Amino acid sequence: MRIGTRGSALALRQARLVQAALAQHGITGELVTFTTTGDKRLDEPLSAIGGKGLFTAELERALARGTIDCAVHSLKDLPTDRAPALAVVAVLPREDPRDVLVLSSAARAVGLADLPRGSRVGTSSLRRRAQLLAAHPDLEVVELRGNVPTRIRKVDEGQVHAAILAAAGLLRLEATQHIAAYLDVPAWLPAAGQGAIAVQVRRGEEGATGRLALLNDEPTMRAVSAERAFLAALDGGCQVPIGAVVISTDGRPGIADGPGATLHGVIAEVSGRRVLRGARPLGPDAVACGQALAAELRVRGADAMLAAMRDMARVLPPQPE
């Protein structure tokens, strides 16, 4: 099978996990690499480039054309309004979905709470920016782009005092020595689908669908289905600060393992001045759960927040953060 992937170190590591999982079923996989818009435009904030499909569109076009047999994505990068001709048929067992803090040696801190006033914290995510400013308005948030090794290098060089990254990327790259602290859920929520690897195929390709469906991890699929339904119902993307995660019965983030699992969601103003949170038992229908939680937050004020953010995006030209 021809497996489409981005060419970054992390993306290749994720694609090789899919390749290895296929090999366990006697299926040979060949990696085909692509450079996406998000990989090319590293000097611009993600929210200014356009938001949706920045790291996935080129792979999806190649998949639709038949250049590749499947595409491997970080699920958090995949828009919820996917092309109707394509489908995610498998997600691999999920890595830790939480965010983590990476600190420079000059930070004189062990976590977010004791970073000195005015410390520069790097992130390219509006969701992280909003949650950070809501909890720590005395910190300065600066734009930090690049792949995971590049962002770690910028922290080590002192360009920022700290950075917030996804735990999954550091774990998969075996770079856990850089993790100063985990940002625990539900107080701090990750992106919907964070830590999950998605495998996408063309609809109607029964052979590829059947082979790749063997890789699906059902507890992960249920969890990310609820999280992404919440995101989709709020019409969210890179330009709206929204976070969501399912927490299992025994407190593990990102896994839907039984009737006690709970979906947590948050939407915030970019400034962090207003934050709406909610939680809902997962129940038997994961998608319905995500939609219901989004509807609850809309009633409590999310609609007004979304309208204000979109009005601002239309009126103001994109500005570097």
Secondary structure as UniProt FT lines:
FT   STRAND          2..6
FT   HELIX           9..23
FT   TURN            24..26
FT   STRAND          30..34
FT   HELIX           37..40
FT   TURN            42..43
FT   HELIX           46..49
FT   TURN            52..56
FT   HELIX           57..65
FT   STRAND          70..74
FT   HELIX           75..77
FT   TURN            84..85
FT   STRAND          86..91
FT   STRAND          99..103
FT   TURN            105..106
FT   HELIX           112..114
FT   TURN            117..118
FT   STRAND          120..122
FT   HELIX           126..135
FT   TURN            137..138
FT   STRAND          140..142
FT   HELIX           148..156
FT   TURN            157..158
FT   STRAND          162..166
FT   HELIX           167..172
FT   TURN            173..174
FT   HELIX           176..178
FT   STRAND          181..183
FT   TURN            185..187
FT   TURN            192..195
FT   STRAND          197..202
FT   TURN            203..204
FT   HELIX           206..213
FT   TURN            214..215
FT   HELIX           218..233
FT   TURN            234..235
FT   TURN            238..239
FT   STRAND          242..247
FT   TURN            249..250
FT   TURN            259..260
FT   STRAND          262..268
FT   TURN            270..271
FT   STRAND          275..281
FT   HELIX           286..297
FT   HELIX           298..302
FT   HELIX           303..315
//
